[in-house]
Amino acid sequence: MAPPGPAGALPTSAEPLSRSIFRKFLLMLCSLLTSLYVFYCLAERCQTLSGPVVGLSGGGEEAGAPGRGVLAGGPRELAVWQAAAQRKRLLQLQQWRRRRPPASRGDGEEAAWEEESPGLAGGPGGSGAGSSVAEAPPGTLALLLDEGSKQLPQAIIIGVKKGGTRALLEFLRVHPDVRAVGAEPHFFDRSYDKGLAWYRDLMPRTLDGQITMEKTPSYFVTREAPARISAMSKDTKLIVVVRDPVTRAISDYTQTLSKRPDIPTFENLTFKNRTTGLIDTSWSAIQIGIYAKHLEHWLRHFPIRQMLFVSGERLISDPAGELGRVQDFLGLKRIITDKHFYFNKTKGFPCLKKAEGSSRPHCLGKTKGRTHPEIDREVVRRLREFYRPFNLKFYQMTGHDFGWD
C-alpha cells in the first residue's frame, strides 16, 4: 500500500471532480449570458439590421456564405456596419414619430392626428374609434444611440391662433429634412426665464442637413417675442399662417365655447356697446385679427424677406401649393406634393394620404374643424367693416392680397 501523502492534501481522485465542477460552472455562465442576450433582444435594444457579412475562417468561400465564421474585412468593416445600423435606427424613430400625434399639454394644445382605416378615408375612422396615441419624448432612441444633435430652431411658425398652424406643421413633418417639436414650447412668451439651454433641450435631435422647427401661434401677438427671437438668431425664418380675421375670430370663440359652454354669446363679446356699434378690441378673439398692428412689432427686428405669410384658406383649398411655397422659403427640396393629400369631405379639410413610414391615411383630430355657431349677420357685417382698413394695410405691408374683402 502506498504511504499516505502530506497532511491536508486532496486525494488524486478529487482533481477530475474539480475539473468537472469547473466545466459545469462555465456551462452555466454561458447559459446565463445567452439568456441575458436573448432578453436584451426581446427588449428591442438589439440592432434591427441583419448581422454583418461573415465568411468561413478557413477562407476559400465567398464572403457572406453561411456557416461558422468571422467578420469579413476586419474592424473597419465592422465600424462601418455599426454606423449604418445606427443611422437606420434613427430613421426608423423619425418615421415612428411622424405617424403619432403630439401629446396633450393641458393648456389647449390638443392631440392633432387621427389615423384612419384604409378604404375609409372619408369617414371619421381611427385606430380604434378615432383614438390617438401619445408621442414619445423627442429623440428617445436617438439619445440612446447618441446620433445627431439638438439645435435651436432655424425656423418658427409664430402665428396665428386658429389660422391653420397645426395643419401646416404636421404637413411639414412629412418632409424627411424637417424635425419639429410636436407640442407648443411657449418659450418666447411664457418660459423665457428658463434660458436658451432649456429651450434647446426641448428640440428633437437632427442630422446634418435637417431643419429644426417649432410652432407657437401666440408668439405673433406677444410684444416681447420679436426682440427675444432676434436675440437668439437674427437669421431665424418666421412663418405666419393668416386667415380671414372674422372667420378666425368665430373659430377662436368656437374653441373657447367647447371648453366653457357658459360664456356669453359671440355677439355680446364683440361689442363694448352694441347700440353704438363700438368693437371691443380688448377681447383677444378680435385683437389677434388686427394683423397689421402686430406685424409692425416684428418688422422692427426682422426684414420682411425673412417672413413668409401662408394663407389659411389656400392651405385648405390647395395644400400642395402652399406647402410648395413653404418648402422653397425654407430652402428644402419640393418633396411634399399633391400626391400626399386628399380632401376629406366629412371633416372639410385636406388630410395626408399617408404619413412618412405609415400605410394609413392621417387627418387632424376631432378638435379641428368644429362646426361654427350661427352668428348674427349684422354683427359679421360690422366686423368686416372694422377689419377692412387693417386688412388693406396688411396687404400693403406683405405685398400680398389675401382677398378677405
C-alpha positions, 0 to 999 in steps of 0.5 A: 500500500502506498504511504499516505501523502502530506497532511491536508492534501486532496486525494488524486481522485478529487482533481477530475471532480474539480475539473468537472465542477469547473466545466459545469460552472462555465456551462452555466455562465454561458447559459446565463449570458445567452439568456441575458442576450436573448432578453436584451433582444426581446427588449428591442435594444438589439440592432434591427439590421441583419448581422454583418457579412461573415465568411468561413475562417478557413477562407476559400468561400465567398464572403457572406456564405453561411456557416461558422465564421468571422467578420469579413474585412476586419474592424473597419468593416465592422465600424462601418456596419455599426454606423449604418445600423445606427443611422437606420435606427434613427430613421426608423424613430423619425418615421415612428414619430411622424405617424403619432400625434403630439401629446396633450399639454393641458393648456389647449394644445390638443392631440392633432392626428387621427389615423384612419382605416384604409378604404375609409378615408372619408369617414371619421375612422381611427385606430380604434374609434378615432383614438390617438396615441401619445408621442414619445419624448423627442429623440428617445432612441436617438439619445440612446444611440447618441446620433445627431444633435439638438439645435435651436430652431432655424425656423418658427411658425409664430402665428396665428391662433386658429389660422391653420398652424397645426395643419401646416406643421404636421404637413411639414413633418412629412418632409424627411429634412424637417424635425419639429417639436410636436407640442407648443414650447411657449418659450418666447412668451411664457418660459423665457426665464428658463434660458436658451439651454432649456429651450434647446433641450426641448428640440428633437435631435437632427442630422446634418442637413435637417431643419429644426422647427417649432410652432407657437401661434401666440408668439405673433401677438406677444410684444416681447417675442420679436426682440427675444427671437432676434436675440437668439438668431437674427437669421431665424425664418418666421412663418405666419399662417393668416386667415380671414380675421372674422372667420378666425375670430368665430373659430377662436370663440368656437374653441373657447365655447367647447371648453366653457359652454357658459360664456356669453354669446359671440355677439355680446363679446364683440361689442363694448356697446352694441347700440353704438356699434363700438368693437371691443378690441380688448377681447383677444378673439378680435385683437389677434385679427388686427394683423397689421398692428402686430406685424409692425412689432416684428418688422422692427427686428426682422426684414420682411424677406425673412417672413413668409405669410401662408394663407389659411384658406389656400392651405385648405383649398390647395395644400400642395401649393402652399406647402410648395411655397413653404418648402422653397422659403425654407430652402428644402427640396419640393418633396411634399406634393399633391400626391400626399393629400386628399380632401376629406369631405366629412371633416372639410379639410385636406388630410395626408394620404399617408404619413412618412413610414405609415400605410394609413391615411392621417387627418387632424383630430376631432378638435379641428374643424368644429362646426361654427355657431350661427352668428348674427349677420349684422354683427359679421357685417360690422366686423368686416367693416372694422377689419377692412382698413387693417386688412388693406394695410396688411396687404400693403405691408406683405405685398400680398392680397389675401382677398378677405374683402 
